[in-house]
Amino acid sequence: MIDFKIKAAMTAAVAVLLTSTAAHAGGLERGGYNIDLLFDPSTYAAEAAATYVNPQRELDNVVDVDPTDGIGSNGIGGGRTDGVRDTEGYWVPRIGVKAGFGDSVDCMADYSQPWGAHTKPGANWMGANDNIETKIESDNYAATCSYKWDVGQGQLRIIGGGFYQEVGGFKERLVTPVLAPGFDGVGRLDLDGSGWGWRAGAAYEIPEYAFRASLVYNSAVDLDNLGGKIDLTKVLLPNGVGGFVPGTKYDVSSFASMPDSLELKVQSGVAPGWLVFGSIKWTDWSQLQVIQINPNSTLDPRNLPTNLTLLYRDGWTVSGGVGHKFNDQWSGAASLTWDRGTSHGYGNQSDTWTLGTGVSYSPTENVELRLAGAVGVLTSGSSVGEDVAYDFGTDIVTAISTSLKVKF
């Protein structure tokens, strides 16, 4: 029979490991949603974690699909067609606190950044009329509670909660070639919005065997107030009579929903000092296809509608691994994760395979320090869009994660 103190230490290492290996997934996913702290057996616990992810995607054989638009227009401009670095590294923070109330109720509050993206191929490549830089960020503030009671050998737990989410970002691209001094042809779109979501789920635990199975659904978040500005003041637009007129800066509005998701997690002790774990997650990225962006005023003919084309398909993430306690202070884990890419013919989010390892050090019963690392493979493919086409080979993604938990 497995000693519970052994199980608790191993679970800590597993939790940080999953955070690091799942940090680079399809769609706009960064840290996703994580409520593992809710299951901590301590009455009170606080946790802070940070993960740095460095995807190294490069684009080759870049072709300007429409030479009458942007960089290829009238033979003006040009840029690199091979070895174009598309992705930027990023941090994923998470902070949470948990409290137990009696033998049945547990609650947690947390801050995270579930969604994000940062691509920056720059202006000196043949696809600048598609993208110079795109950056999306998010802030998520959540509260989650559970109620548990004895059922059979273990305990059944019902989970519920809500969260408030803010999402914003910008995109810059070459709209027209450089036609006159002071006009670089670059347009910029800024958008931000916010909305509410909820979660519900259930878990069954048998502490004696370190067994836990949980199924949690997170709702979509409707960004009903999505709005911002389009800045075309550095762009010269045709005036319809053979000349050009400077673009303008104007307010725009739109609508989008951040996706709902469903995740199943299972872990179990299999021998003294050993734990196995696995998870499968579905994320509804296919609801993000083409986001239409409209000017709030059409009185000025330069206030033009535009769109953000994503054409995502649903995301699937499958992970499994094993954890081991070495002694009273040290435990470790290793995992393998597969993430199905959300791009299928448009974009470069291909399948990802990631191998992760992590260690947990507990100098006292109340403190845990964790460190995890991961290395993954971004598989190859190609993309054909309205403005640019390119190929991409097999690339590497790396990640490192550290966290501190205090419990009492």
Solvent accessible surface area in square Angstrom, and as a share of the most:
residue,aa,sasa,rsa
1,M,172,0.77
2,I,16,0.08
3,D,74,0.39
4,F,91,0.38
5,K,154,0.65
6,I,39,0.20
7,K,2,0.01
8,A,29,0.22
9,A,19,0.15
10,M,0,0.00
11,T,32,0.19
12,A,6,0.04
13,A,0,0.00
14,V,5,0.03
15,A,20,0.15
16,V,2,0.01
17,L,0,0.00
18,L,27,0.14
19,T,21,0.12
20,S,2,0.01
21,T,5,0.03
22,A,36,0.28
23,A,1,0.01
24,H,47,0.21
25,A,16,0.13
26,G,6,0.06
27,G,5,0.04
28,L,12,0.06
29,E,14,0.06
30,R,23,0.09
31,G,34,0.33
32,G,5,0.04
33,Y,30,0.12
34,N,30,0.15
35,I,17,0.08
36,D,25,0.13
37,L,10,0.05
38,L,0,0.00
39,F,18,0.08
40,D,13,0.07
41,P,91,0.57
42,S,24,0.16
43,T,69,0.40
44,Y,98,0.37
45,A,4,0.03
46,A,41,0.32
47,E,17,0.08
48,A,48,0.37
49,A,10,0.08
50,A,31,0.24
51,T,1,0.01
52,Y,71,0.27
53,V,1,0.00
54,N,41,0.21
55,P,2,0.01
56,Q,64,0.28
57,R,5,0.02
58,E,74,0.33
59,L,2,0.01
60,D,46,0.24
61,N,87,0.45
62,V,6,0.04
63,V,86,0.49
64,D,19,0.10
65,V,64,0.37
66,D,51,0.26
67,P,78,0.49
68,T,110,0.64
69,D,35,0.18
70,G,1,0.01
71,I,8,0.04
72,G,17,0.17
73,S,12,0.08
74,N,129,0.66
75,G,70,0.68
76,I,74,0.38
77,G,67,0.64
78,G,30,0.29
79,G,29,0.28
80,R,100,0.37
81,T,51,0.30
82,D,81,0.42
83,G,34,0.32
84,V,0,0.00
85,R,90,0.33
86,D,9,0.05
87,T,17,0.10
88,E,55,0.25
89,G,26,0.25
90,Y,24,0.09
91,W,151,0.53
92,V,10,0.06
93,P,39,0.25
94,R,35,0.13
95,I,97,0.49
96,G,6,0.06
97,V,81,0.47
98,K,9,0.04
99,A,22,0.17
100,G,11,0.11
101,F,115,0.48
102,G,74,0.72
103,D,132,0.69
104,S,33,0.21
105,V,51,0.29
106,D,10,0.05
107,C,31,0.19
108,M,9,0.04
109,A,47,0.36
110,D,19,0.10
111,Y,53,0.20
112,S,8,0.05
113,Q,49,0.22
114,P,0,0.00
115,W,5,0.02
116,G,4,0.04
117,A,22,0.17
118,H,33,0.15
119,T,35,0.20
120,K,98,0.42
121,P,6,0.04
122,G,20,0.20
123,A,60,0.47
124,N,94,0.48
125,W,4,0.01
126,M,43,0.19
127,G,0,0.00
128,A,0,0.00
129,N,0,0.00
130,D,33,0.17
131,N,15,0.08
132,I,17,0.09
133,E,28,0.12
134,T,27,0.16
135,K,65,0.28
136,I,34,0.17
137,E,98,0.44
138,S,2,0.02
139,D,42,0.22
140,N,1,0.00
141,Y,106,0.40
142,A,9,0.07
143,A,59,0.46
144,T,1,0.00
145,C,57,0.34
146,S,6,0.04
147,Y,114,0.43
148,K,38,0.16
149,W,99,0.35
150,D,110,0.57
151,V,59,0.34
152,G,79,0.76
153,Q,135,0.60
154,G,4,0.04
155,Q,46,0.21
156,L,52,0.26
157,R,6,0.02
158,I,84,0.42
159,I,4,0.02
160,G,30,0.29
161,G,25,0.24
162,G,31,0.30
163,F,1,0.00
164,Y,61,0.23
165,Q,0,0.00
166,E,69,0.31
167,V,13,0.08
168,G,22,0.21
169,G,25,0.24
170,F,38,0.16
171,K,46,0.20
172,E,39,0.17
173,R,71,0.26
174,L,20,0.10
175,V,30,0.17
176,T,22,0.13
177,P,12,0.08
178,V,86,0.49
179,L,64,0.32
180,A,33,0.26
181,P,134,0.84
182,G,60,0.58
183,F,50,0.21
184,D,67,0.34
185,G,1,0.01
186,V,34,0.19
187,G,6,0.05
188,R,82,0.30
189,L,17,0.08
190,D,51,0.26
191,L,19,0.09
192,D,89,0.46
193,G,7,0.07
194,S,21,0.14
195,G,8,0.08
196,W,185,0.65
197,G,8,0.08
198,W,134,0.47
199,R,8,0.03
200,A,43,0.33
201,G,19,0.18
202,A,38,0.29
203,A,2,0.02
204,Y,59,0.22
205,E,18,0.08
206,I,26,0.13
207,P,60,0.38
208,E,70,0.31
209,Y,77,0.29
210,A,9,0.07
211,F,56,0.23
212,R,36,0.13
213,A,26,0.20
214,S,8,0.05
215,L,83,0.41
216,V,15,0.08
217,Y,65,0.25
218,N,9,0.05
219,S,7,0.04
220,A,34,0.26
221,V,0,0.00
222,D,67,0.35
223,L,3,0.01
224,D,109,0.56
225,N,95,0.49
226,L,14,0.07
227,G,18,0.17
228,G,21,0.20
229,K,90,0.38
230,I,10,0.05
231,D,38,0.20
232,L,14,0.07
233,T,58,0.34
234,K,105,0.44
235,V,0,0.00
236,L,20,0.10
237,L,18,0.09
238,P,98,0.62
239,N,68,0.35
240,G,72,0.69
241,V,130,0.75
242,G,80,0.77
243,G,24,0.23
244,F,112,0.47
245,V,47,0.27
246,P,59,0.37
247,G,6,0.06
248,T,26,0.15
249,K,112,0.47
250,Y,17,0.07
251,D,65,0.34
252,V,2,0.01
253,S,50,0.32
254,S,17,0.11
255,F,110,0.46
256,A,9,0.07
257,S,15,0.10
258,M,6,0.03
259,P,0,0.00
260,D,21,0.11
261,S,6,0.04
262,L,70,0.35
263,E,35,0.16
264,L,72,0.36
265,K,43,0.18
266,V,59,0.34
267,Q,18,0.08
268,S,29,0.18
269,G,12,0.11
270,V,89,0.51
271,A,39,0.30
272,P,93,0.58
273,G,5,0.05
274,W,101,0.35
275,L,0,0.00
276,V,61,0.35
277,F,16,0.06
278,G,24,0.23
279,S,19,0.12
280,I,69,0.35
281,K,28,0.12
282,W,62,0.22
283,T,5,0.03
284,D,27,0.14
285,W,2,0.01
286,S,42,0.27
287,Q,68,0.30
288,L,6,0.03
289,Q,72,0.32
290,V,76,0.43
291,I,21,0.11
292,Q,88,0.39
293,I,0,0.00
294,N,69,0.35
295,P,16,0.10
296,N,95,0.49
297,S,51,0.33
298,T,106,0.62
299,L,171,0.85
300,D,39,0.20
301,P,114,0.72
302,R,68,0.25
303,N,18,0.09
304,L,83,0.41
305,P,77,0.49
306,T,43,0.25
307,N,70,0.36
308,L,38,0.19
309,T,42,0.25
310,L,36,0.18
311,L,61,0.30
312,Y,16,0.06
313,R,71,0.26
314,D,33,0.17
315,G,6,0.06
316,W,94,0.33
317,T,15,0.09
318,V,59,0.34
319,S,11,0.07
320,G,28,0.27
321,G,21,0.20
322,V,57,0.33
323,G,1,0.01
324,H,42,0.19
325,K,26,0.11
326,F,125,0.52
327,N,74,0.38
328,D,110,0.57
329,Q,78,0.35
330,W,110,0.39
331,S,2,0.01
332,G,6,0.05
333,A,11,0.09
334,A,36,0.28
335,S,4,0.03
336,L,93,0.46
337,T,5,0.03
338,W,64,0.23
339,D,9,0.05
340,R,61,0.22
341,G,1,0.01
342,T,0,0.00
343,S,15,0.09
344,H,111,0.50
345,G,48,0.46
346,Y,55,0.21
347,G,20,0.19
348,N,24,0.12
349,Q,51,0.23
350,S,21,0.14
351,D,39,0.20
352,T,7,0.04
353,W,119,0.42
354,T,12,0.07
355,L,96,0.48
356,G,0,0.00
357,T,78,0.45
358,G,5,0.05
359,V,63,0.36
360,S,2,0.01
361,Y,69,0.26
362,S,20,0.13
363,P,60,0.38
364,T,75,0.44
365,E,151,0.68
366,N,76,0.39
367,V,39,0.22
368,E,4,0.02
369,L,82,0.41
370,R,7,0.03
371,L,90,0.45
372,A,3,0.03
373,G,26,0.25
374,A,12,0.10
375,V,77,0.44
376,G,2,0.02
377,V,56,0.32
378,L,6,0.03
379,T,41,0.24
380,S,65,0.42
381,G,33,0.32
382,S,58,0.38
383,S,4,0.02
384,V,103,0.59
385,G,15,0.14
386,E,150,0.67
387,D,33,0.17
388,V,5,0.03
389,A,19,0.15
390,Y,21,0.08
391,D,54,0.28
392,F,11,0.05
393,G,32,0.31
394,T,90,0.52
395,D,21,0.11
396,I,74,0.38
397,V,6,0.04
398,T,49,0.29
399,A,14,0.11
400,I,92,0.47
401,S,1,0.00
402,T,69,0.40
403,S,8,0.05
404,L,78,0.39
405,K,18,0.08
406,V,57,0.33
407,K,28,0.12
408,F,145,0.61
